[in-house]
Amino acid sequence: DQQVKQNSPSLSVQEGRISILNCDYTNSMFDYFLWYKKYPAEGPTFLISISSIKDKNEDGRFTVFLNKSAKHLSLHIVPSQPGDSAVYFCAASPLNTGTASKLTFGTGTRLQVML
Amino acid sequence: EPEVTQTPSHQVTQMGQEVILRCVPISNHLYFYWYRQILGQKVEFLVSFYNNEISEKSEIFDDQFSVERPDGSNFTLKIRSTKLEDSAMYFCASRRRTSGGSTDTQYFGPGTRLTVL
């Protein structure tokens, strides 16, 4: 069951350049999308989210783009910093209809930002 | 900044033993979750809990698992008879209640590493 897919297991980027992490989903019921960052032996840390009524959400160096027709979203980090090196998870949930809205996660992309 | 806390950080147990993993969600949150991540795999949903009852559970969450909110602050996951394949990182998460059809963010704790020998 791969309703949320991150096809790139790893990505290396030079410090100061843009990092682009991609995520695809198959479930049309997903209406809310999140990116989490995870360091080893720690819990996922929320980064940024977007609901399906938008196609872009920006927060500082992080921007998430949503292409609903293609069922694709991406996270842009610019400029990339060494501290951004971590595993990034894309997650999705259906619109809150009064239920608890579980998250479905992708497999993650390990980002390494090189000096 | 409020955060989700979990204890213990690491639990080692023998196969067949019962374990209880503990979580303290963020205080004004009303939805609670358990997820797990087996080494090298993705984070998987186990169960959600709202208004003192289970809202949804995955097929992983069988009769060996149970959740409880014994008081106003703690949220626990019990595994009655642990198996080798239960070895994983277990994450607790919590979320505020929202209205108007919007979905709010789930915030995760640091996890408990469960090792079943």
Interface residues (C-beta under 8 A of the other chain):
Chain A: D31 Y32 L34 Y36 A41 E42 G43 P44 T45 F46 S49 S51 F89 A91 S93 P94 L95 N96 T97 T99 A100 S101 K102 L103 T104 F105 G106 T107 G108
Chain B: V4 Q6 Y31 Y33 Y35 Q41 K42 V43 E44 F45 S48 F49 Y50 S55 E56 S58 M89 F91 A93 R95 T98 G101 S102 T103 D104 T105 Q106 Y107 F108 G109 P110 G111 R113
